[in-house]
Amino acid sequence: MWTSNLDLELEDSCDVTTSGIGSHESASPTVYPLDRKKSGAALSREERRRRRRATQKYRLAHATRERVRVEAFNTAFSELRKLLPTLPPDKKLSKIEILKLAVCYIAYLNHVLGST
């Protein structure tokens, strides 16, 4: 592999890390000068946030929070699903179908209450 003197100088004076791995962003390298990395006071707020989010502990906590959020979301959909009349009653519905059916059912109930 061909490297120039500039590449070697950059490698010696900077810490190159990648960001966005595992997400929908492209993994573009982020360059941190080594002297700024050693002194926490010289880092900008965004750089400190980026480094904190790159830690294994942060990623694990974030994944746990996301798992709990998705679980609560799915529980809410299953509770809503139990309240909606369908034939057959145990028919599997997608989330969008549940929402559309709920809107229609609420409109129907408003119509029934309005006509009595």
N, C-alpha and C positions, 0 to 999 in steps of 0.2 A: 504494500500500500504506500502511496506517495504522500509525504507530509512536507510542508514547507517550514521554514524557520519561524514564520508567523504562527503556524499551528502549534509548534513546540513551545513558543513563548506564551501563547494563550493557555495551553495546557498547564504550564508551570505556574502561571499567575492566577488562575481561576479554577473554581469548582464548577463543573458542568453536570447538571442533573436534568432528568426529563420530567415533564409534568404531563398530566392528562392520561397516563397509562391506565387502561381499563375503562375509560369513559369514551364518550362519542367525539371528544376532541382528538386532534392529531397529537402524537407524542413529539412535541417540539422541545429542543434543549433550552434550558434556562441557565444563563451564566451568572454566577455569583463571584465577585472578586473575593479572594481569600482573606484579605485584610478586613473587609466588611463582615465576613462570616464569623470571624473570631470575636469581634466586639459587638454585642447585642444592641448597644445604644445607637450604633451607626446604621442599623437596618431600618428600612421604612416599615410602616405598619403593614403594608401589603406583603412584603418579604417575610416578616415574622409570621403573618397569618398563613402564608403558603407553606412555610417550614413546619408550623404546628400541624397543619392538615396532612402533611406528608408522613407523620409518625404512625407507626403500627398501632399504637394505643388509640389515637384519634380515629383511624380508619375502622378499627374494631368497634369502637363506641358508635360511630356513625352507622355502621352496618346493623348494629343491634337496634338503634333507634328507628332505622328504616324498616327493619323486620317487624317491629312492634306497630309502627304506623300502618303498614300494609295489612297486618293481621287485624287491626281495628277496622280498617276500611272494608276488608272482606267480611268481617262479622256484621258490620252495619248493613252490607248488601244482603247477607243471608237473612237477617232479621226483617228487612224490608220485603224480601222475597216471600217470607212466610205469611205476610199480610195480604198478598195479592192473589186473587182468584185466577187460576188457569186450569185448562183441561189438557192433559191429565195433571193432577195436583203436584206430582213429583217431577214435572218436566224441567229439564235443565235449561236455564236462561242465561244469556250473556249479561254483563253489567249494563250495557246500553239497552238491551231488551227490558231489563228490570226497570230502568229509569223511564223508558217510554211507556211501559205498562202502568207504572205508578202514576204518571201524569194523566193518562187516560182514565184510570180508576178514580183519581181525585176529581177529574172533570165530571165523570159519571155520578159520583156521590153528590157533588154540588148540584147537578141537574135534578137528581132525586129529591134533595132537600128543598130546592127551589120550586118544584112542582107540587109539593104537598101543602 
